[in-house]
């Protein structure tokens, strides 16, 4: 069996160019297509100055994890923020965890999250 620690040490030392070449080999020769987000080279030595930066997420999903203790306040806030009817807002809150809004920019997502947390809800951006 291969020395896993030695392999890990070698991976940490890869440059962006090396990682790109490794991904191409995995894809072409082995049929493995790793997810782009899973390939993150963290602060290891040998990184190229001015190399490709990790892509920053630009679209977020606002997910209501729970309504907390003030369910009525949260329902009213969901109704207002999303322009829903009372029944639809209540069903969405009752169905938590639920995605309230998808594909929003960070500022809008943070705004919705802050308003709902102020009402007592638990909200995450993904």
N, C-alpha and C positions, 0 to 999 in steps of 0.2 A: 504494500500500500504506500502511496505517496506521502511524503512528510507534509502534512497539512499546514503546520506552522510556517514552514519554508515557503510554501505557495502563498500563504497570506502575506508574509513579509515582502515577497516579490510583487504582489498586487498593489500593496500600499505605495511602492516606489514607482509605479507606472505614471508616465506623463499622459496628458490628454491625447496626444497623438498615438501613444501606445494603446490606450484604452479603446480608441476608435478602431485601430487595426485589430485588436483582440475581438471586438464585437463583430467585425466583418468576417473574421475567420470562423467564429462560432456560428454565424449565420450561414455562410457559404459551404463550409466543410462538414458541419454537424447538424445543420437544420434547426439550430436554437436561435430564437429571436428574443433576446432579453428586453424587458420593458425599459424604456429610456429613463424613466424616473428611478428605477432601481439601481442605475449605474451612477453612483456618486463617488467621486474621488475626493476624500477629505484630506486636508492639510498635510499629506505626506510629502516627503522631500521629493525634489525632481519635478515639481509642477512647473509648467511653462508660464512665464510672465506674459500677460496679454493674451493668454489662451482663451478658449471658449468658457464663458461663465455658465453656471448652472441656470437653466431657464427658470425665471421667476413665474410663479403661478399668477395668472391674470383673471381667471374666472373661478368663482367660488359657489358652493352650494350652502345655503343657510338651513341648518338642520335643528329642529326643535327636539331636544332630548327629553325634556319633561316640563310640565307646566308649573311645578313647584307648589307652594302652598296657596298661591293666589290665582287659582285657575280662571276665575271670572275676569280678572284684570288682563291676564294673558290672552284670553279669547277676544276681549275688546281690542287689545293691541294688534293681534293678528288680523282681525276684521279691518281695522283702520289701515294698517301697513300694506295689506295685500288687496284691499278693495273688495273683500268678500262679503257675502251675506252672513248674518249671525249664525245660521245653521251650518253653513260651510266652514266657517271659522271654528265653531265648536267641534265639528267632526274632525277637523285637522288637528286640533289640540288634543282631543280624546285619542287620536291615533298615534300619538307620540311614542317612539321617535318617528318624526316625519320630516321630509324635505319641504320646507316652506317655499323656497325660491331657488332656482338653479341658474347657473351661468351669470351671476352678477359680479360686478367689479368689487374690488376690495373695500372701497369707501362705502358703497351701498350696503354691502354685507355687514361691515362693522356698524353702520348706522342701525340696521335692523336688529342686529345682535344686541347692541346697547339698549335699544328701546325695550326689547323683550326681557332682557335681564333686569332692567329697572322695574318691570312689572312682576318679576319673581321667577321667570322661566330660566331653564338651563338650555343654552344655545351654543352650537359649535359651527365653525366655518370649515369646510373641507374643499 
